[in-house]
């Protein structure tokens, strides 16, 4: 009985470590992009009050080091991090066959998807 | 909207917000929004959008640290997020539709409430019978949601702290309003989540703060997305803000234990009351600006 609990604990700790690693990596990449964008804003004389870059042109604009695109890319990365947490957790609960937390993950995923649809409408 | 903003004031605001926010565990929105609107003349919707993005960075940083130390109750966090997310969507839509005057007044009133809640109060005394009755009710209902129970290692007492989660349904209902207020006003929402989880759900304070950080990731992400889609997030405003919030939060977390908490809380409460008063008076056109 105790060894089963320990095993469950260990698996949960593995999930925690994995999620922590993803979050730290995502935050650092995002901040580096923000910093790069800010430096280019200051030195290039680009008008300051420009809007975020549309997703359709972000790759092209990143290649020409458009500061707004760099910041937009950083923003996209940081905004998908919670989704990364959720998908990692869902995969973990499917593997460990934990029904209730798995169902919670699916419900939350549906909620987030519904909110995206609502936003983009 | 001004054609340009002073980047150093913005960075200073972010640094102070991150620093105080991580020390007091309430997120930085209560500083960022008023300073951006009062000192920099930025319309409140842009201030809220920027504030939400900076809180996502702050929350992801804190969650990354807490979850690696196994202090976050991931299952509980995901469960509460199921109602927080719809609340955040509702709040962001309301925030984008309401006029600046109405938003400013709501924000000012909430700041006054936060200031009031920070003033230390005497705990309500319960009789032995009341305490026993409460325990019995909690034990009876606990079995259904024992899967949410968790534990973490607390280095300050050098032992593993195991705890049970009580009243998850109440937590979910309250969470909806927490999410709504968070994205409507560009604040973290921790000021609602933390007392609910700690007082109502009986979760130890360290696990509460860690789980609240995880919740902030979901609520502020949803709110940020809606504000960004409506054009209220500008790259030049969020870049310096997020970088300085990150640096301030890291520094605040490092030296938090060296500062006398009571003094800091009182100073912050006075600051909130003054700023709230200024915001309400300006919204009502009593003072110019």
Interface residues (C-beta under 8 A of the other chain):
Chain A: X9 X12 X13 X15 X16 X17 X19 X20 X21 X23 X24 X26 X27 X30 X31 X34 X35 X37 X38 X41 X42 X48 X49 X50 X51 X52 X67 X68 X71 X72 X74 X75 X78 X79 X81 X82 X85 X86 X89 X98 X100 X101 X104 X105 X107 X108 X111 X112 X115 X116 X118 X119 X120
Chain B: X1 X3 X4 X5 X7 X53 X56 X57 X60 X61 X63 X64 X65 X67 X68 X70 X72 X74 X75 X78 X79 X81 X82 X85 X86 X88 X89 X147 X151 X214 X217 X218 X221 X222 X224 X225 X226 X228 X229 X231 X233 X234 X235 X236 X238 X239 X240 X242 X243 X246
